[in-house]
Amino acid sequence: MKLSSKTTTAIKMFIDLGEHYEEGFIALSDVALRKGVSKKFLEQIVPLYKNNGLLIGSRGNKGGYRLAKEPYQISLKDIISVSESIFTKETTGYAPIDTIFVKIDKELEKYLAKTTLNLLVESAKESYSNDYCI
């Protein structure tokens, strides 16, 4: 499965917002700095996720964005499906092959649905601790 830059950047943003969930609204400039992504690109992505009920925005001095649900309530499928059509829509016309791809799609969908943002945040934290050097 190959994901677009939009989707991979969105996943990075969601992980950052999950890591800082208890802090409330987070400025996109902070997310961009921590994740090494473009703030302008984040600004283009955010409306998709706001309109799909995954993010809440706030204006003003302490404004920014936060998750609309707790990290354990957001799945990787939720995030990816906003900007990608990852499941096979086309058929080969040959039933044995089509049956296999339908099964693969169902398994992938199940896996993405059970992979929560909370799991991604924990995995990210583990990778940070493995990057420690003296």
N, CA, C and O atoms as a DFTB+ gen file, in Angstrom:
536 C
 N C O
     1  1       0.857      -1.173       0.000
     2  2       0.000       0.000       0.000
     3  2       0.898       1.229       0.000
     4  3       1.821       1.331       0.808
     5  1       0.633       2.139      -0.885
     6  2       1.389       3.378      -0.965
     7  2       0.454       4.528      -0.605
     8  3      -0.628       4.671      -1.175
     9  1       0.897       5.350       0.358
    10  2       0.094       6.483       0.798
    11  2       0.646       7.780       0.222
    12  3       1.850       7.908       0.001
    13  1      -0.236       8.732      -0.016
    14  2       0.169      10.027      -0.542
    15  2       0.889      10.837       0.531
    16  3       0.822      10.521       1.719
    17  1       1.577      11.885       0.089
    18  2       2.243      12.804       1.032
    19  2       1.221      13.446       1.960
    20  3       1.496      13.676       3.137
    21  1       0.043      13.733       1.421
    22  2      -1.020      14.328       2.232
    23  2      -1.383      13.412       3.396
    24  3      -1.530      13.864       4.531
    25  1      -1.523      12.142       3.108
    26  2      -1.923      11.190       4.141
    27  2      -0.810      10.958       5.154
    28  3      -1.068      10.936       6.357
    29  1       0.421      10.785       4.686
    30  2       1.513      10.564       5.637
    31  2       1.735      11.789       6.514
    32  3       2.050      11.655       7.697
    33  1       1.576      12.977       5.951
    34  2       1.694      14.202       6.748
    35  2       0.556      14.289       7.753
    36  3       0.772      14.696       8.894
    37  1      -0.640      13.915       7.351
    38  2      -1.786      13.914       8.265
    39  2      -1.555      12.942       9.419
    40  3      -1.873      13.256      10.566
    41  1      -1.007      11.770       9.125
    42  2      -0.731      10.797      10.184
    43  2       0.282      11.377      11.166
    44  3       0.122      11.231      12.378
    45  1       1.327      12.035      10.654
    46  2       2.315      12.678      11.535
    47  2       1.641      13.727      12.418
    48  3       1.918      13.814      13.614
    49  1       0.751      14.523      11.816
    50  2       0.040      15.555      12.569
    51  2      -0.817      14.923      13.664
    52  3      -0.827      15.397      14.800
    53  1      -1.530      13.861      13.325
    54  2      -2.384      13.201      14.317
    55  2      -1.555      12.595      15.451
    56  3      -1.959      12.646      16.612
    57  1      -0.411      12.028      15.120
    58  2       0.457      11.487      16.172
    59  2       0.901      12.612      17.098
    60  3       0.890      12.454      18.319
    61  1       1.290      13.748      16.523
    62  2       1.711      14.876      17.360
    63  2       0.564      15.373      18.237
    64  3       0.756      15.626      19.426
    65  1      -0.605      15.510      17.665
    66  2      -1.759      15.958      18.460
    67  2      -2.120      14.931      19.523
    68  3      -2.588      15.292      20.602
    69  1      -1.905      13.654      19.225
    70  2      -2.127      12.607      20.215
    71  2      -1.108      12.669      21.341
    72  3      -1.448      12.468      22.507
    73  1       0.138      12.946      20.990
    74  2       1.198      13.065      21.996
    75  2       0.942      14.243      22.942
    76  3       1.323      14.203      24.111
    77  1       0.305      15.269      22.431
    78  2       0.062      16.496      23.201
    79  2      -1.425      16.690      23.503
    80  3      -1.883      17.812      23.721
    81  1      -2.162      15.597      23.513
    82  2      -3.621      15.639      23.677
    83  2      -4.045      16.365      24.961
    84  3      -5.005      17.135      24.948
    85  1      -3.351      16.127      26.035
    86  2      -3.714      16.718      27.337
    87  2      -3.450      18.224      27.393
    88  3      -3.916      18.900      28.310
    89  1      -2.714      18.745      26.428
    90  2      -2.354      20.169      26.429
    91  2      -3.422      21.057      25.795
    92  3      -3.296      22.281      25.825
    93  1      -4.445      20.477      25.234
    94  2      -5.505      21.269      24.604
    95  2      -5.175      21.604      23.165
    96  3      -4.656      20.770      22.423
    97  1      -5.481      22.839      22.775
    98  2      -5.280      23.262      21.390
    99  2      -3.794      23.480      21.114
   100  3      -3.082      24.086      21.916
   101  1      -3.342      22.979      19.975
   102  2      -1.938      23.031      19.587
   103  2      -1.828      23.813      18.275
   104  3      -2.573      23.558      17.329
   105  1      -0.906      24.754      18.227
   106  2      -0.676      25.542      17.012
   107  2      -0.049      24.673      15.931
   108  3       0.804      23.833      16.217
   109  1      -0.473      24.879      14.697
   110  2       0.093      24.110      13.588
   111  2       1.584      24.383      13.425
   112  3       2.329      23.513      12.975
   113  1       2.021      25.579      13.786
   114  2       3.453      25.876      13.701
   115  2       4.251      24.972      14.634
   116  3       5.369      24.576      14.304
   117  1       3.686      24.641      15.796
   118  2       4.357      23.721      16.726
   119  2       4.418      22.311      16.147
   120  3       5.444      21.637      16.231
   121  1       3.315      21.877      15.562
   122  2       3.276      20.546      14.940
   123  2       4.294      20.487      13.804
   124  3       5.056      19.526      13.695
   125  1       4.303      21.517      12.958
   126  2       5.214      21.557      11.812
   127  2       6.667      21.483      12.268
   128  3       7.471      20.760      11.679
   129  1       6.995      22.218      13.300
   130  2       8.366      22.230      13.815
   131  2       8.768      20.864      14.376
   132  3       9.846      20.352      14.074
   133  1       7.888      20.284      15.194
   134  2       8.212      19.002      15.829
   135  2       8.284      17.854      14.835
   136  3       9.104      16.949      14.992
   137  1       7.441      17.879      13.821
   138  2       7.367      16.757      12.875
   139  2       8.132      17.010      11.576
   140  3       8.196      16.134      10.713
   141  1       8.709      18.194      11.436
   142  2       9.492      18.480      10.243
   143  2       8.678      18.520       8.967
   144  3       9.113      18.040       7.920
   145  1       7.489      19.101       9.065
   146  2       6.609      19.217       7.899
   147  2       6.277      20.690       7.672
   148  3       6.512      21.526       8.544
   149  1       5.741      20.996       6.524
   150  2       5.386      22.365       6.171
   151  2       4.084      22.803       6.852
   152  3       3.074      22.101       6.807
   153  1       4.135      23.975       7.480
   154  2       2.928      24.517       8.114
   155  2       1.855      24.785       7.049
   156  3       0.671      24.531       7.270
   157  1       2.284      25.300       5.897
   158  2       1.322      25.583       4.820
   159  2       0.636      24.306       4.337
   160  3      -0.554      24.311       4.024
   161  1       1.389      23.228       4.279
   162  2       0.803      21.947       3.875
   163  2      -0.200      21.476       4.925
   164  3      -1.275      20.982       4.584
   165  1       0.152      21.630       6.202
   166  2      -0.786      21.282       7.281
   167  2      -2.061      22.105       7.177
   168  3      -3.156      21.584       7.386
   169  1      -1.926      23.384       6.856
   170  2      -3.097      24.268       6.723
   171  2      -4.023      23.804       5.604
   172  3      -5.234      24.018       5.672
   173  1      -3.464      23.173       4.579
   174  2      -4.277      22.644       3.485
   175  2      -4.984      21.343       3.882
   176  3      -6.078      21.047       3.403
   177  1      -4.348      20.583       4.754
   178  2      -4.870      19.274       5.156
   179  2      -5.954      19.380       6.232
   180  3      -6.936      18.639       6.205
   181  1      -5.770      20.295       7.168
   182  2      -6.637      20.400       8.346
   183  2      -8.131      20.490       8.007
   184  3      -8.924      19.808       8.656
   185  1      -8.553      21.298       7.023
   186  2      -9.999      21.381       6.749
   187  2     -10.652      20.037       6.427
   188  3     -11.800      19.798       6.802
   189  1      -9.927      19.162       5.738
   190  2     -10.481      17.829       5.437
   191  2     -10.856      17.094       6.714
   192  3     -11.916      16.473       6.802
   193  1      -9.971      17.173       7.702
   194  2     -10.169      16.431       8.941
   195  2     -11.151      17.131       9.874
   196  3     -11.843      16.476      10.652
   197  1     -11.213      18.460       9.800
   198  2     -12.238      19.180      10.565
   199  2     -13.623      18.835      10.032
   200  3     -14.546      18.556      10.797
   201  1     -13.753      18.858       8.711
   202  2     -15.046      18.581       8.080
   203  2     -15.505      17.141       8.296
   204  3     -16.697      16.847       8.208
   205  1     -14.564      16.248       8.578
   206  2     -14.903      14.843       8.831
   207  2     -14.993      14.524      10.313
   208  3     -15.073      13.357      10.696
   209  1     -14.980      15.560      11.151
   210  2     -15.206      15.375      12.577
   211  2     -14.057      14.774      13.374
   212  3     -14.271      14.255      14.469
   213  1     -12.832      14.838      12.834
   214  2     -11.681      14.289      13.551
   215  2     -10.865      15.355      14.279
   216  3     -10.111      15.044      15.201
   217  1     -11.020      16.620      13.859
   218  2     -10.301      17.724      14.496
   219  2     -11.259      18.837      14.882
   220  3     -12.313      19.014      14.272
   221  1     -10.869      19.582      15.910
   222  2     -11.594      20.782      16.334
   223  2     -10.595      21.922      16.305
   224  3      -9.461      21.775      16.759
   225  1     -11.015      23.056      15.771
   226  2     -10.145      24.226      15.711
   227  2     -10.628      25.322      16.629
   228  3     -11.811      25.417      16.956
   229  1      -9.674      26.154      17.038
   230  2      -9.986      27.310      17.877
   231  2      -9.113      28.470      17.419
   232  3      -7.922      28.302      17.158
   233  1      -9.717      29.637      17.325
   234  2      -8.976      30.829      16.903
   235  2      -8.487      31.595      18.117
   236  3      -8.919      31.359      19.245
   237  1      -7.582      32.511      17.855
   238  2      -7.132      33.393      18.916
   239  2      -5.749      33.049      19.440
   240  3      -5.053      32.182      18.912
   241  1      -5.375      33.763      20.504
   242  2      -4.036      33.658      21.079
   243  2      -3.671      32.229      21.488
   244  3      -2.552      31.781      21.239
   245  1      -4.588      31.527      22.100
   246  2      -4.317      30.152      22.542
   247  2      -5.003      29.147      21.620
   248  3      -5.329      28.028      22.017
   249  1      -5.209      29.577      20.393
   250  2      -5.901      28.736      19.429
   251  2      -5.013      27.682      18.817
   252  3      -3.833      27.560      19.146
   253  1      -5.598      26.934      17.932
   254  2      -4.907      25.845      17.255
   255  2      -5.878      24.730      16.980
   256  3      -7.056      24.974      16.720
   257  1      -5.395      23.507      17.035
   258  2      -6.227      22.345      16.749
   259  2      -6.023      21.278      17.818
   260  3      -4.964      21.172      18.436
   261  1      -7.071      20.500      18.009
   262  2      -6.978      19.352      18.902
   263  2      -7.838      18.243      18.324
   264  3      -8.677      18.465      17.451
   265  1      -7.606      17.053      18.830
   266  2      -8.388      15.906      18.378
   267  2      -9.837      16.061      18.823
   268  3     -10.101      16.537      19.927
   269  1     -10.763      15.666      17.983
   270  2     -12.181      15.733      18.320
   271  2     -12.600      14.596      19.243
   272  3     -13.642      14.659      19.894
   273  1     -11.769      13.551      19.290
   274  2     -12.022      12.389      20.156
   275  2     -10.708      12.046      20.850
   276  3      -9.645      12.538      20.472
   277  1     -10.794      11.213      21.847
   278  2      -9.577      10.759      22.509
   279  2      -8.789       9.864      21.553
   280  3      -9.370       9.222      20.678
   281  1      -7.456       9.822      21.722
   282  2      -6.620       9.055      20.782
   283  2      -7.019       7.590      20.614
   284  3      -6.871       7.037      19.525
   285  1      -7.514       6.961      21.656
   286  2      -7.910       5.552      21.521
   287  2      -9.199       5.389      20.716
   288  3      -9.545       4.272      20.333
   289  1      -9.914       6.488      20.454
   290  2     -11.166       6.423      19.697
   291  2     -10.984       6.720      18.205
   292  3     -11.940       6.640      17.434
   293  1      -9.765       7.061      17.805
   294  2      -9.477       7.368      16.402
   295  2      -8.595       6.257      15.848
   296  3      -7.549       5.939      16.415
   297  1      -9.024       5.676      14.747
   298  2      -8.248       4.588      14.145
   299  2      -7.444       5.105      12.958
   300  3      -7.715       6.173      12.409
   301  1      -6.462       4.321      12.589
   302  2      -5.678       4.640      11.401
   303  2      -6.584       4.639      10.172
   304  3      -6.374       5.415       9.240
   305  1      -7.579       3.778      10.173
   306  2      -8.549       3.754       9.074
   307  2      -9.289       5.086       8.986
   308  3      -9.511       5.601       7.890
   309  1      -9.676       5.651      10.148
   310  2     -10.363       6.945      10.159
   311  2      -9.518       8.019       9.483
   312  3     -10.017       8.806       8.678
   313  1      -8.240       8.038       9.822
   314  2      -7.335       9.066       9.308
   315  2      -7.088       8.865       7.812
   316  3      -7.206       9.805       7.026
   317  1      -6.752       7.656       7.431
   318  2      -6.408       7.382       6.039
   319  2      -7.606       7.551       5.113
   320  3      -7.465       8.094       4.017
   321  1      -8.770       7.100       5.530
   322  2      -9.929       7.104       4.631
   323  2     -10.421       8.504       4.278
   324  3     -11.180       8.663       3.322
   325  1     -10.004       9.519       5.029
   326  2     -10.390      10.895       4.692
   327  2      -9.731      11.337       3.386
   328  3     -10.352      12.041       2.590
   329  1      -8.486      10.934       3.159
   330  2      -7.765      11.433       1.993
   331  2      -7.371      10.360       0.970
   332  3      -6.834      10.688      -0.088
   333  1      -7.628       9.094       1.271
   334  2      -7.227       8.022       0.361
   335  2      -8.392       7.078       0.079
   336  3      -9.275       6.876       0.913
   337  1      -8.365       6.519      -1.098
   338  2      -9.261       5.423      -1.432
   339  2      -8.379       4.194      -1.558
   340  3      -7.907       3.863      -2.645
   341  1      -8.159       3.512      -0.421
   342  2      -7.158       2.454      -0.395
   343  2      -7.686       1.081      -0.768
   344  3      -6.906       0.163      -1.019
   345  1      -8.967       0.935      -0.807
   346  2      -9.514      -0.380      -1.064
   347  2      -9.852      -0.548      -2.542
   348  3     -10.345       0.376      -3.188
   349  1      -9.583      -1.729      -3.060
   350  2      -9.730      -2.025      -4.474
   351  2     -11.163      -1.778      -4.936
   352  3     -12.122      -2.287      -4.356
   353  1     -11.274      -0.999      -5.975
   354  2     -12.588      -0.741      -6.568
   355  2     -12.710      -1.460      -7.913
   356  3     -13.806      -1.790      -8.365
   357  1     -11.562      -1.690      -8.533
   358  2     -11.562      -2.321      -9.844
   359  2     -11.467      -3.837      -9.702
   360  3     -10.975      -4.364      -8.704
   361  1     -11.944      -4.501     -10.713
   362  2     -11.834      -5.963     -10.738
   363  2     -11.064      -6.362     -11.987
   364  3     -10.996      -5.615     -12.963
   365  1     -10.491      -7.548     -11.934
   366  2      -9.754      -8.056     -13.089
   367  2     -10.674      -8.783     -14.054
   368  3     -10.337      -9.007     -15.217
   369  1     -11.852      -9.147     -13.543
   370  2     -12.762      -9.936     -14.361
   371  2     -12.502     -11.428     -14.234
   372  3     -13.177     -12.244     -14.863
   373  1     -11.523     -11.773     -13.419
   374  2     -11.185     -13.181     -13.195
   375  2     -11.451     -13.475     -11.726
   376  3     -10.708     -13.035     -10.849
   377  1     -12.512     -14.218     -11.468
   378  2     -13.024     -14.423     -10.114
   379  2     -11.989     -14.864      -9.077
   380  3     -11.985     -14.320      -7.972
   381  1     -11.118     -15.817      -9.381
   382  2     -10.162     -16.232      -8.344
   383  2      -9.262     -15.084      -7.868
   384  3      -8.980     -14.971      -6.675
   385  1      -8.818     -14.247      -8.782
   386  2      -7.966     -13.099      -8.408
   387  2      -8.789     -12.056      -7.668
   388  3      -8.353     -11.534      -6.641
   389  1      -9.973     -11.750      -8.180
   390  2     -10.828     -10.754      -7.539
   391  2     -11.182     -11.165      -6.113
   392  3     -11.206     -10.324      -5.214
   393  1     -11.455     -12.447      -5.898
   394  2     -11.778     -12.954      -4.564
   395  2     -10.620     -12.733      -3.604
   396  3     -10.829     -12.346      -2.454
   397  1      -9.407     -12.974      -4.069
   398  2      -8.226     -12.772      -3.223
   399  2      -8.101     -11.306      -2.828
   400  3      -7.857     -10.995      -1.662
   401  1      -8.268     -10.401      -3.796
   402  2      -8.115      -8.974      -3.483
   403  2      -9.219      -8.452      -2.574
   404  3      -8.979      -7.559      -1.761
   405  1     -10.397      -8.983      -2.696
   406  2     -11.482      -8.612      -1.776
   407  2     -11.124      -9.048      -0.359
   408  3     -11.346      -8.301       0.594
   409  1     -10.570     -10.255      -0.212
   410  2     -10.161     -10.750       1.104
   411  2      -9.023      -9.905       1.677
   412  3      -9.020      -9.581       2.864
   413  1      -8.065      -9.555       0.832
   414  2      -6.952      -8.703       1.287
   415  2      -7.486      -7.354       1.761
   416  3      -7.079      -6.857       2.811
   417  1      -8.387      -6.769       0.994
   418  2      -8.976      -5.484       1.377
   419  2      -9.684      -5.572       2.726
   420  3      -9.553      -4.675       3.559
   421  1     -10.432      -6.651       2.941
   422  2     -11.153      -6.811       4.209
   423  2     -10.187      -6.941       5.380
   424  3     -10.420      -6.362       6.441
   425  1      -9.104      -7.695       5.200
   426  2      -8.107      -7.860       6.264
   427  2      -7.387      -6.549       6.541
   428  3      -7.147      -6.201       7.697
   429  1      -7.044      -5.824       5.489
   430  2      -6.391      -4.524       5.652
   431  2      -7.310      -3.552       6.377
   432  3      -6.879      -2.830       7.276
   433  1      -8.565      -3.538       5.986
   434  2      -9.541      -2.655       6.630
   435  2      -9.672      -2.989       8.120
   436  3      -9.727      -2.082       8.951
   437  1      -9.722      -4.268       8.461
   438  2      -9.806      -4.682       9.873
   439  2      -8.566      -4.233      10.644
   440  3      -8.668      -3.716      11.757
   441  1      -7.404      -4.435      10.045
   442  2      -6.150      -4.065      10.708
   443  2      -6.085      -2.560      10.955
   444  3      -5.735      -2.123      12.052
   445  1      -6.420      -1.773       9.942
   446  2      -6.389      -0.312      10.089
   447  2      -7.425       0.165      11.105
   448  3      -7.186       1.129      11.832
   449  1      -8.565      -0.502      11.155
   450  2      -9.617      -0.125      12.100
   451  2      -9.217      -0.404      13.549
   452  3      -9.604       0.335      14.454
   453  1      -8.441      -1.472      13.769
   454  2      -8.054      -1.790      15.147
   455  2      -6.752      -1.107      15.566
   456  3      -6.390      -1.149      16.742
   457  1      -6.048      -0.482      14.628
   458  2      -4.834       0.262      14.947
   459  2      -5.239       1.680      15.324
   460  3      -5.543       2.499      14.457
   461  1      -5.241       1.962      16.620
   462  2      -5.706       3.262      17.096
   463  2      -4.565       4.276      17.114
   464  3      -3.387       3.922      17.094
   465  1      -4.951       5.523      17.153
   466  2      -3.984       6.602      17.274
   467  2      -3.173       6.436      18.551
   468  3      -1.980       6.737      18.583
   469  1      -3.816       5.963      19.585
   470  2      -3.122       5.725      20.851
   471  2      -1.951       4.752      20.659
   472  3      -0.872       4.964      21.212
   473  1      -2.159       3.695      19.883
   474  2      -1.087       2.738      19.587
   475  2       0.039       3.396      18.794
   476  3       1.215       3.123      19.035
   477  1      -0.320       4.255      17.857
   478  2       0.694       4.965      17.071
   479  2       1.507       5.918      17.949
   480  3       2.721       6.038      17.787
   481  1       0.831       6.590      18.872
   482  2       1.515       7.505      19.796
   483  2       2.503       6.724      20.658
   484  3       3.645       7.147      20.833
   485  1       2.070       5.593      21.193
   486  2       2.959       4.768      22.025
   487  2       4.149       4.274      21.209
   488  3       5.274       4.253      21.708
   489  1       3.917       3.880      19.974
   490  2       4.990       3.422      19.107
   491  2       5.974       4.561      18.819
   492  3       7.186       4.347      18.795
   493  1       5.450       5.760      18.602
   494  2       6.311       6.924      18.356
   495  2       7.170       7.216      19.585
   496  3       8.361       7.499      19.457
   497  1       6.576       7.149      20.765
   498  2       7.327       7.406      21.996
   499  2       8.445       6.384      22.171
   500  3       9.546       6.733      22.598
   501  1       8.167       5.126      21.842
   502  2       9.200       4.090      21.927
   503  2      10.341       4.374      20.954
   504  3      11.510       4.173      21.284
   505  1      10.001       4.838      19.761
   506  2      11.050       5.111      18.770
   507  2      11.905       6.297      19.199
   508  3      13.097       6.340      18.894
   509  1      11.305       7.271      19.911
   510  2      12.086       8.407      20.410
   511  2      13.106       7.932      21.436
   512  3      14.251       8.385      21.435
   513  1      12.692       7.020      22.309
   514  2      13.595       6.545      23.335
   515  2      14.714       5.688      22.737
   516  3      15.794       5.586      23.320
   517  1      14.463       5.079      21.587
   518  2      15.491       4.292      20.914
   519  2      16.489       5.158      20.148
   520  3      17.553       4.680      19.755
   521  1      16.147       6.442      19.933
   522  2      17.028       7.355      19.203
   523  2      18.043       8.040      20.111
   524  3      18.857       8.833      19.637
   525  1      18.008       7.754      21.381
   526  2      18.880       8.426      22.345
   527  2      20.341       8.062      22.099
   528  3      20.685       6.885      21.991
   529  1      21.191       9.072      22.012
   530  2      22.628       8.856      21.802
   531  2      23.411       9.709      22.794
   532  3      22.960      10.777      23.208
   533  1      24.577       9.225      23.161
   534  2      25.472      10.009      24.035
   535  2      26.674      10.418      23.227
   536  3      27.568      11.086      23.746
